[in-house]
């Protein structure tokens, strides 16, 4: 049975679906009560309410279920950010990650996967493929990559010191069902606006968006399947993997894909942008798991719009 933290969340729910499709049973650990999606409401899914910062509560989950692996997708970082008690918030965030690793050691699990982010590559010069073996800048432009870099270093240390099989997932920009507006890229806002027939609200973006801006944009169903394949692979030759589409997608491509489904969608962006078309190299995950993205931009946009038009809020 695979324990998935954040298993009822955005990427988590799709990862659980992929694990189930590959024949696994899952126990989903959530800090708050949440409704189980209809596609996960089956006998092979157990839901436990527990806070991973509470080691006793976490270990109790293992006393009720035979845990064979862990996929840790809940954010081990102070979120949402706050100026109140930052030292204690940091201690709690790092403590949650350490509790997961301690539980893994106590339960003797085969593998622990931990979510990282494309943001760890921020600050690397130039364009082109971003590979897992590239040296990363010591600085980070945002709270999320800061804590993910710290987490990767701790994971590498404890994998060796505690004899754990720990895998870091560097997840690219992800969009799709059960998602939400993202401060770093506008694709989800575009889709929601098209499905509602309104203009997109881009006020939450950290920087203005342009048609030529590009990012490695991965559909969440591909993201979930990639993580499931990494968790269940008989052998992995690396500790860190890019989980991505393996290509750079411009905002103009996203808009064009949406307009194939909703021709009159009021979505426009000015031309221009940074000109950097970075993407994550997915050679490692392809070689070690056989992963290939199943969705291109057009099929992803069509699937996402159909999901929202079926009455789903996000």
N, C-alpha and C positions, 0 to 999 in steps of 0.2 A: 504494500500500500504506500502510495506516494503522498507525503504531506506537502500541501501547497499553501504558503502564507499569501494572503491577498487573493485567495482562490476565487472569490466572488467579485473581484474587481475587473478592470478593463482587460489587461493582458492576461491576468490570472484565470478568468473564466474561459477564455479561448485556449489557454494552455491545458486546463483541466479537460475540456472537450477533446483536445487532441490526445491526451493521455488515455482517456476512456476509449477513444477510437482505436488506440493501439493495444487495448486489452487490459489496461491497468485499473486498479481501484484507487480512489483518492480520498484523503481527509482534508477538508478545507478549514484553515484556521483564520478566523476574523476577530478583530478587536471589538467591533460593534456588530450587533445583530443586523442581518441583511436578508432580503428575500432571495431564495435560490432560483435562478433562471429555469424556465421550463425544460430547456435542453440539458440541464444538469441534474434534474430531479429524478434520480434513479437509485436503485439499491446499491450500486457500486460507489456512491458518493455519501460521505459522512461530513457533517458540518459541526465544528467545535468553536465555541466562543472563548477566546483566550487572548491575552495581551502578551506578545513575545518578550516584552520587557520584564515580565514576571516569570522567572525561571521555573518556579514550582508549578505554576499553572501550565506552562509549556510541557514540562516533563510528565504531568498528569495525562496529557493527551497520548503520550507514548505508552502509558500504563493501560489505556483503553483500546489502543489500536497497535497492530504490528507494523511499525513504520520501517520501510525498506529503503526509502530515499526521500530527499527534501528538495523542493523547488521554492526558494525564498524570493518572492516578488514584492512583499511588503517593503515600503521604503525605510531603510535604516538611516534616517536623517531627520533633523528637526523640521517637521513640516505640519502646518504652514509655518513659514519663518516668523519669528517674533523677537522683539528686543528684550522680552522678559526672561530672566534667568537663562541666558544662553549657555552657560557652563553646564548647568544641570540638564538642559535639553540635549546638549551634545553627549553628555554621559549616558543619558537614556537611549539615544539613538545608537551609539556604538555598542551599548550593553545589549540591545536587542539582537544585533548581529552576532555578538559573542555567545549569547544564549542559544541561538540556532546552532552554532558550531559545537557548543558543549552538549546540546541535546543529541546532535548527530553522533558525537563520540560515545555518549552514554548508550544510545540505541544500536550502535554498530551499523549505521546505514551504509549502503554501498556508495552513494554519491550525493553531494550537496551542490546544487546550482544556485548562484546568487546573481540577481539582476544588477548590471552596471548600465552604462549609458554611452551613446555616441558622443555626449558632451565631454568625455575625457580627452577627446582629440582636439578640443578647442585650443587655438593658438598655434597649431602646426602650420607652417607656411605653405603657400602654393595650393594647387588643385590636384585632383587625381585620386587614385585608390588609397584608402587608409587601412594599413595592415596592423594586425595585433602586435607585431614585434617592433613597431616604431617607438622610439623613446618619446615619452609624453612630457609636456611642460610641467613644471612644479606648481605653476599658478593655475587658478580656475576662475572663470568669469561669473560663476553662479554657485549657489549652495549645493545644488544637486551633483554636478561633477566633482565638487570638492569632496563630498562625503563618499562618492563612488570610488574615487581614487584612493582614499584612505581605506575603504573597504577592500579593494582589490589587494592592497599591500598586506592588510591583515589576513586576508584569505590565503595569500601565497605563503605567509609565514606559518600560519597554523596548519596548512596542508602538510608542510614538511615537519613541523614540530609535533603535531598530534597524529600524524599518519592518516589524514583525511583526504578523500578524493573530492576536491573543491573545484568547481568550474565557474568562471566569471562569464556572464552574458553581457556583451556590449550591445545593447539594444538600440537600433536606429529609430528615427522619428516614425511613430506608429499611428495609424488611423483606422477607423472602422467601427462596427457596432459596439455599443456600450462605452464608446469613447467620449471625449469632451473637447471643448475648445482648448487649444494649446498655446502657451505664450511664445513659442519659438517658431511655429510655422502655421500658415493659415488654412491648410486643406480641410480640417474638420469644420471650420466655420463656413467655408464655401459650400460644403455638402449640406449642412443643416439649413443654410439659407436657401439653397436650391430646392430642397424638399419642402420648405415652408412657403416658397414663392416670395421671399423677401430679400433685401440687400444684406450682405454679410456684415456683421459687427466685428471689426478688426481692432477695436479699441484696446483689447487685452494683450495685443502683441507687444513684445519688448522692443521691437524696431519696425519701421515702416516696411511693408511688403512690396516687392516689385515682380513684374512678370518673369523676369529672367533669373530671379533667385532660385537656387536649386538645393535640394537636400536628398539624402537617401531616405525615401519614403516607403515604408513597408506596411502592407495590409495586415491587420491584426491577426487574421486567421493564419497567415504565413508565419507571423511572429510566434504564435502559440505552438504551431506544429514544429517549428525549428527548436524551440525550447524543449518540447517533449522528446524529440529525436536525440538531443544532447543528453537528456536525463537517462534515456533508456539504451543508449549505445553500449555495446559490449566493451568497447575499448575506445578511449580518446587519447590522442597523442599530444594534446596541449591543455593548458589550464585556462586559457582565455580565448573566447570565440566571438566574432562579430555575428550578430543576429540581425539580418538586414535583407534588403532586396538586391544589393550588389550593383545598383545603378543610381545615378543622380536624376531626380525628377524635378523639372522646373514648375513654378507656379502656373506658367502658361499651359503646360501639359495637363495639369490638374483641371484647369478651367475648361480646356478643350474637351477633356473626358467627361466632365459634368454636363457640358452643353450637348454632348451626344445623346444624353438621357433627357435633359431639360433644356431644349434649344433657346428658350427665352429667359433663362436664368440671368438675373441682373448682377452679374459678377464680372468686374473688370479691374485690372491693375495697371498702373503706369509702367512703361518699359524702363529698363535699367536694372540695376542691382549690383551686387558685389562682383559678379563674373566668376566666382569660385564655384566649381562644380565638383565638390568632393563627394565621394561615396565610400562605403565600407567594402573592403575586399572580403568576399565570402568563400574564398578557396578552402580555407581550413574546414569549415562546417560542411561544405560540399564533399570534400574528400573523406571526412571521418563519419558522416551520417548519411550521405546521399541526398541531403536537402536541396531542393530547388523551389524557388517561389512559384506558387500556383497562380497568382494574380498579377496582371499587369495593371497599369493605371486605369485603363478603360473598364476592365472587368471589376476592379475594386470599387470605382466610383458607382458603377451600376448596382453592384451588390449592396453597397452602403445606402444609397438612395432608396432602394427597394425596402431595406430594413426599416428605415425611418418612415417611409410612406405606409408601412404595414401597421403603424400606430405606436412604434417604440419611440420613447422620448429621446434616447441618445444611443 
